[in-house]
């Protein structure tokens, strides 16, 4: 157990010494990676199985009652025009 704690403390102290305390670290504002010379070879494989899950339609309670029969209103409006 003591060796494990000693190794843990030793490794963390080495990682902290990467940048000296008084120096600032500068990073390039833009990094460019060139993939033109990179050649990738591989085989396209299809999945062995697939799962198809049917989505249920959402059921909302309508706030407005939709009517399909407007005959009564049309006949009343015709009588109002006459």
N, C-alpha and C positions, 0 to 999 in steps of 0.2 A: 504494500500500500504506500509506503514511504517513497519507494522508487517511482511509482506512478505520479505522485504529487511533485516530486523533484523534476521529473521529465516534463510535466505540464508547465511548471514555472519556468524552466529553462527554455522551452520552446516559445512561450509567449514573450519572454524577454528578448529573444533573438528577433522576433517579428517586429518588436517595437523599435529596434535599432536601425531599421531600413533608412529612415530620413533623419538627419541630424536636427537637433532642436532649433537652431538659429536659421536654418535655410528654408526658403519657400520652394514649393514644388510647382513647376509650370507644365501645363499640358498644352498640346497643339489644339487650336480651336477647331480644326477640321482634320478628320482621318479619312484617307482614301484607301480603299482595298480594291486591287485589280484582279478580277476573276477571268480575264480574257485568256490567260495562259493556263488556266486550270481545266483539266479534262476529267469529267466524272463519268464513270461507267457503272452500269447497273442493269438489273432486270426488273421490268414492270410486272408486278404480281397483283392478281385480283384477290380480294378477301375470300376466305373459305366459306363464310356465311354472312348473312345480313339480316338485320331485324327491321321489320317495317311496322311502325306503330301508327295506327289511324288516329288522327286528332278528332276530338269531339268538338262539335260546333258549340259556341257559347250560347246559352239560353238566357236572354234578358227579358225582364218583365217590361212590356212597352208602357210608356207614359201616355201615349195617345192611342185611342181605340180606332183602328182602321176599319172603315166600312166598305163593302164592295157594292152595295145596292144604294143608289142615290135617286131612285125613281120618285120617291115621295117629295124630296126637295126640288127636283126639276119641275114636277107638276105644280107645286106651290109657286115657284118663281114665274112660271108661265102665266098663272092666274094673276099674279101681282102686276105683270106687265100689261095685261089686258085691261 
